[in-house]
Amino acid sequence: MPASFRSSRFILHPSSFILFSILLSLAPLASLAYQEGPYTYTTNAAGQAAITGFNSAYAGTLSIPNTLGGCPVTAIGDWTFSYCTNLTSVTIPFGVISIGADAFFHCDSLTSITIPNSVTNIGDSALSCGFSLTSATIPDSVIDIGRKTFAYCTALTSVIIGDHVTSLDGNFSGCTNLTSVTLGNSVTNIGDLAFSDCTALTSITLPGSVTSIGHWAFIGCTALTSVIIPDSVTDIGEKAFVSCTSLTNVTIPGSVTNIGWEAFYNCTALTSILFTGDAPAVGSNPFGQTPATLFYFPGTSGWGETFAGHPAKPLFTYAVYGGGVAITGIDASFTGTFLPVPETLAGYPVTAIGDGAFFKCTSLTSVTIPDSVTSIGESAFDSCTGLANLAIGSGVTDIRDYAFAYCSSLASIAIPDSVTFIGEGAIHYCAGLTNLVIGSGVTDISDYAFSDCSGLTSVTIPDSVTSIGLSAFDSCTGLTNLVIGTGVTNIGNYAFAYCSALTSVTIPDSVTSIGDYAFHYCAGLTNLVIGSGVISIGRSAFTSCTGLKDLVIGTGVTAIGDWTFSDCTGLTSVTIPGSVNTIGDLAFYNCTELTSILFQGSLPTLVGYPFYQNPATLYYLPAFASSWPSTFGGRPTLCWNPTVQRDAAFGFASDRFSFNISGTTNIPVKVEATTNLASRVWTPVTNANLNASGSLSFADPASTSLPARFYRIVFP
């Protein structure tokens, strides 16, 4: 070995050794890294594990364990799973608190990830460039989401942000397939680039917690047609909506005091911008390269004939009366979709929406009517065919004739309890209406009020209603469920005509009159109960109810009108109470399956030919036998007098209870049974005719297994 090398290989001066020792003692002790399976992890003094590395060759589904080396896993470190391009699904266990920056960066095959409700922090770019991820849910436990968390996740279509996240910052930039966004109620800041270049996003609703929309927040969202800005927002940042080329209108609430430069620049389809408050401060050219007209509420300040280089107009015309304001019209050039009717105009409360005020405003899709409004005038929103969402304030007392007629896109209406009157045709021909709530204050449903609402499936008429008008629900062909309140006294002509899907109707005892054609052509009706308060049933009231089989008419009815049950071709049996004194012409015409009609009283007066073209035998009770001839109204008559015989057959024999029934030859009987008289629930056991000798032997094999059994004989 050369002498020069030997002389220099290891010589330490004492002072150098002391310095080296001091530096060594000041250096921190590095956390030891451990290996378990594909995981690399470290532990802290509290005995918690943080995953810091992973075998990037791993492929398929992964469920991260709760513990490593016996220590609970509480953290996923920066870059831990980055570039694991063969991972397809990841489940993170409950107990993990933080997910580090770039933790799943460029996991190109990852289609789903489950984040538990223990995570509070997700780092920058944690899942960015996950090109296969299709949906994401951020749980309520998460407080902070780092910048660009899901940036460039180009397959991502839907995301739900939990209720504790307060700020977004570039989180969904470049998510070109994102179509659905649900934001939690704690988000206050839609930060810079939050949804930039989300080219498939068509609409977004910002929660009422949002106060600011950052720079470039929605730049390049070329499919965005609708954005709801809540009245909590005070600031819209620079270039926030640049090149949102499908955006046609926007409503800027009165809370907004500042709009940044070029905020809506190059929104080439933007024709209407509605401001609900005073003119805000604006940066340079906020609406450049747009054809927008600006609209404002009368009485707000800071507006002129132009604003920020664009024409500006008052949205409404109005009239002052009695200390309030009625909105009488809207500028015809307004193409906005969202209309929040103001509570005040020019310092007066808005108390009425005048006749025809918004007639044929076909661009409107959403309307909010404030609590200050008490009256909605005739045809106020008539033929607003695009109107899909409607909120009626709790101060409205009357909805006038045809107020919402022909609003064919309207899917749901909740009429508040304050409303007492619904006018003629008020909601006529709203074919898209599927959900209707009628408030408990309504006393009268006028003619044609809900007619031709063919999508309506269920209606509950509250007990406050006393009258249902002419054709009120006529041609509601989708209606399957109907509840009529116990306050109704009159059901008008054609009230439910052509409700062909209706299967069951119970008319309460409060009703005294059923109008002409009231349930005409309700072909699906199979069950009908007519209350004891009904006095008259009008002409053709139940014509062509072909699904009806058995019918018991209420004990208060005195008159059955002409054609009332004609063409009820499925009807087999009818019971007519003794209260009926008149039956109209052709009342049961062409009831081709009607074989039995029981009269519980004396002979009624017949008008014309009530039983023409039906095969019925008319039955009467023994108490009225002296008044009944052998034929009546062209039909044969028989005394219906079934009697249980207390003969040798009565009692248990061959392990079953038996008895004989005697009566007039060939009369029909139904034997029903129950185990509890108080329940009033009876089950059919036998349905038969007495034989040629006028007898029927009955035996019940089910009786042997029951402690008690009660029987009754009824007209079938």
Buried (B, 14 or more C-beta within 10 A) or exposed (E): EEEEEEEEEEEEEEEEEEEEEEEEEEEEEEEEEBEBEBBBBBBEEEEBBBBBBBEBEBEEEBEBBEEBEEBBBBBBBBBBBBBBBEBBBBEBBEBBBBBBBBBBBBBBBBBBBBBBEBBBBBBBBBBBBBBBBBBBBBBEBBBEBBBBBBBBBBBBBBBBBBBBBEBBBBBBBBBBBBBBBBBBEBBBBBBBBBBBBBBBBBEBEBBEBBBBBBBBBBBBBBBBBBBBBBBBBBBBBBBBBBBBBBBBBBBBBBBBBBBBBBBBBBBBBBBBBBBBBBBBEBBEBBBBBBEBBBBBBBBBEEBEEEBBEBEBBBBBBBEEEEEBBBBBBBEEEBBBBBBBBBBBBBEBBBBBBBBBBBBBBEBBBBBBBBBBBBBBBBBBBBBBBBBBBBBBBEBBBBBBBBBBBBBBBBBBBEBBBBBBBBBBBBBBBBBBBBEBBBBBBBBBBBBBBBBBBBBBBEBEBBBBBBBBBBBBBBBBBBBBEBBBBBBBBBBBBBBBBBBBBBBBBEBBBBBBBBBBBBBBBBBBBBBBEBBBBBBBBBBBBBBBBBBBBBBBBBBBBBBBBBBBBBBBBBBBBBBBBBBBBBBBBBBBBBBEBBBBBBBBBBBBEBBBBBBBBBEBBBBBBEEBEEEBEEEBBEBEBBBBBBEBEEEEEEEEEEEEBBBBBBBBEEBBBBBBBBEEEEEEEBEEBBEBEBEEEBBBEBBBEEBEEEEEBEBEBBBB
